[in-house]
Amino acid sequence: MDWSTIYGYANGKYIASASGSSLSTAEGTYGASYGYLPCFTLPETLYIDKDGFASANQPPEIASDVGESGVALGEKNEPFALPFTVTDGDGDPMTITEKVNGVALAVCENVASGTELTVQCLSEKALFQQILNGENTLVLKADDSKTSTDWTATFTKNVTSAVLSLAQPLTADDTITVAALTLEGSFPADMSLTVEMTNNARDDAPVWENCTDIQRGESRAFAHHAFTNKTAAKGAAFNYKVTITRGASGVGGNITMIGGVIG
């Protein structure tokens, strides 16, 4: 932005200053200091953006009750709610992108100004599971197609247990009497592994039976079970529930595949 030089008189002598400092004349030094004046004034329809340029668009704003951008959320071991509100001074619709460690996990389009939202990748179980244990950085980006605004937060994910099961049970034409599972992955020596099975998974109150016949190795586990339950009011249907918990050593494991047979 250009600025004009200020000219004036001191004790009848013409002086000029481009830096706001006093100038000397042939008859002595005068203590006049004039400084700068802007050569134009911005209209109310314009504002100065963060880079010092005039713009007609007001950028989106993101606010959350948990704190300002850069807030530390601490340790998290399960999905949690992080509410926030997006506004746009011009009323422009916005696109909200959720990123964790630079990876986009959720996008919401055509969001109206003043909308209250909850971070999906932290509150939804399926998305939260995609985030690795350790230090993580969350970035919320609000974009009105002209400018964008980022809001950030950090958190430490420390999940030490998980429960796995089928989203939908496996149905059968006849009573299910036995089942066997094969689990592949990494199984530390002090990791806790519990397997439960049911042969009436469609009933309102399925009977879960704990499997005591589990054989484990470092990379594979086998589970075999003979059911005692003989009742299936809504038809024979199988499901399993595998619960894994990290041991005192802190060494983590994983399950890459679960397969099996029922009979």
Secondary structure by P-SEA (a helix, b strand, c coil): cbbbbbbbccccbbbbbcccbbbbccccccccccccccccccccccccccccccccbbbbbbbbccccccccccccccbbbbbbbbbbccbbbbbbbbbcccccccccccccccccccccccccaaaaaaccccbbbbbbbbbccccccccbbbbbbbbccbbbbbcbbbbbcccccbbbbbbbccccccbbbbbbbbccccccbbbbbbbccccccccbbbbbbbbccccccccbbbbbbbbbbbccccbbbbbcccccccc
